[in-house]
Amino acid sequence: GIHFCFHLFDLIHIFSSFFHQFCCFSLSELCENTKGSMWSRQLTRLCRQPPIKKGRQLVPRKEVVIRFQSYTKQNLTYSLKYILGLLGGTLTGGLSVYLISNHNVDVEASQPKKKLVILGSGWGAVSLIKSLKPDLYDIKVVSPTNYFLFTPLLPSVTVGTVDGRSLTEPIRKILSKKQKEGNYEYFEAHCIDVDTEKNQVICADKSDIQSDSPEFKIDYDILVVAVGSKTNTYNNPDIKKYSHKLKNVQQAREVRKHIVDSLETAILPGQCEEEMKRMLSFVVVGGGPTGVEFAGELRDYLDDLKNVYPQQVIDNMCITLVNSHYKVLSMYDQQISNFTEQKFKSDGINTIGNSYVVGMDPKNIKIQNKKTKEITVLPYGLCVWAAGIAPRDITKTLIKRMPAQNNRNALVTDGYMKLKGSNNIFGIGDCSTVEFTKLMYQVEQLFKEADLDGTGQLSLSEFSVFLETAKKKYPEMTQHLTKLQKSVDKTFSLMDTDHNERLSLEEFTLFLKDVDSKLKAYPATAQVASQQGKYLGKLLSAHSEITENEDFSVCKPFEYSHLGSFAYVGGEAAVLELPIIGTFTNFATIWLWRGAYLNQAVSWRMQCLIGFDWVKAHVFGRDTSEI
């Protein structure tokens, strides 16, 4: 390629020299070849004009014309030669760079790419795939479900507001759009074990259709665990057996089938009123977003049932929400919790707070009050369990295999999503938790760094500098430290217990203890998993050598940015909490809720299907069939 470029440059040089000779000949013979033409007549007329005064001399017009012809011929020739040389150099250089870069690409292509194995196909895994630099890794995805599921709208599937297929996007389609060269594979299987010494994952096909050898192994250079979590039944076999969960499309369809089946069975001839009331009693366990949204959707379902079912059925339907906290949506602002409870009360939804389930059978559920220890037996026809999450089997296996893992409920990672005790395994989403740095463990070092003048005490200015430095060094504390910065004078005076306008080591220690107490684990939400996946994708794209070097100081740790919390509470009403603006509970919030969910959809197809389902449910009502 390089030799070809030099030959091409020689050809361009020869052509420019030939064009120079041609231009010289053409310009020198211009007047002879244009006798009688307009050009010749203009030159003759110009020569007959009076002389031009140049200083004290008079220059004849004919001499000016001759000089002009010579100047024009010379400069035009050099201009053309310069342009052709520049053009030739540009073409030659560009072609050289192109050939050399292609040569380098071929060399790089011949080198084997690192094997990146991703376990899971949820929010974290898909966000990671979409943010990875295309064709940088040899990607293998292992998941028992071959699609991504938009989990926040699962409660809508239970009553027919949204179709289950509208919430799914095939994982192969997501991979094919991102990895153009086809450097990816997907395997529909469960990961049952990880060999951290050999860098292998052991997988097994547990589907209904299996081959003679369902188990297989996959080598990896980098492993990302994004398997999510399962519903926590607190090791109670009765809860696991008799209650419905709401973690996937199949479970949502089972809940829908159970609801319709209960309605149809309750109106059969010969049913006593007590049995009818039991069948039409729907219990929701869990006062978080999932439980609240399902209760709200179920209440909306009554409006569509009024037109197709007898009034007796509508009158006997009862919805009860059991919550272990005093208020529903306890993780939200107090104003939102109060609004939701008032809304439920006006809609006829019963709430039982500060209680938990201690047992259940096919027809009754036992609820115990935390304070009074009183047990209440509640008859039910359907129980949906949405109370807490628990680790999956592969998460437990990894925790046992790695001695550095000291949390039995989740994989412990550092600020770079790297598992504690490993150099090439990362964890994102519900299956992991970030280990925050405890400032109390390094109080003396931090105090020494903050004491800029070396007096053994911190002034207000030194304290302000420390807050700004700590924000950059500990991203997980950014939100809390930012609040303190806004009222730094007040914070400083509160810490200054002896009122000497200085902070001693003891006072500084109390301050760090208070900061440590404010740190909380990231919530197990789709928002957190999505941001972690996006962060890790950019990290692996920018630092492909990341598994060869344990020093992550050149990288910026993960920093969660809370964008707000939504919850649908029924009756075309929603609640919204934003970190800076505050809370919203007005009529416009439902449109913000819908707009936010459409924006989070991973494809245009999903956005269109969800939007069409909402319009269809509003115009034609929800489907009451058992399908």
Secondary structure, 3 states (H helix, E strand, C coil): CHHHHHHHHHHHHHHHHHHHHHHHHHHHCHHHHCCCCHHHHHHHHHHCCCCEEECCEEECHHHHHHHHHHHHHHHHHHHHHHHHHHHHHHHHHHHHHHHHHHHHHHHHHHCCCCEEEEECCCHHHHHHHHHCCCCCCEEEEEECCCEEECHHHHHHHCCCCCCHHHHEEEHHHHHHHHCCCCCEEEEECEEEEEECCCCEEEEECCCCCCCCCCEEEEECCEEEECCCCEECCCCCHHHHHHCECCCCHHHHHHHHHHHHHHHHHHCCCCCCHHHHHHHCEEEEECCCHHHHHHHHHHHHHHHHHCCCCCHHHHHHCEEEEECCCCCCCCCCCHHHHHHHHHHHHHHCEEEECCEEEEEECCCEEEEEECCCCCEEEEECCEEEECCCEECCHHHHHHHHHCCCCCCCCCEEECCCCEECCCCCEEECHHHEEECCCCHHHHHHHHHHHHCCCCCCCECHHHHHHHHHHHHHHCHHHHHHHHHHHHCHHHHHHHHCCCCCCCECHHHHHHHHHHHHHHCCCCCCCHHHHHHHHHHHHHHHHHCCCHHHCCCCCCCCCCCCCCCCEEEECCCCCEEEEECCCEEECCCCHHHHHHHHHHHHCCCHHHHHHHHHHHHHHHHHCCCCCCC
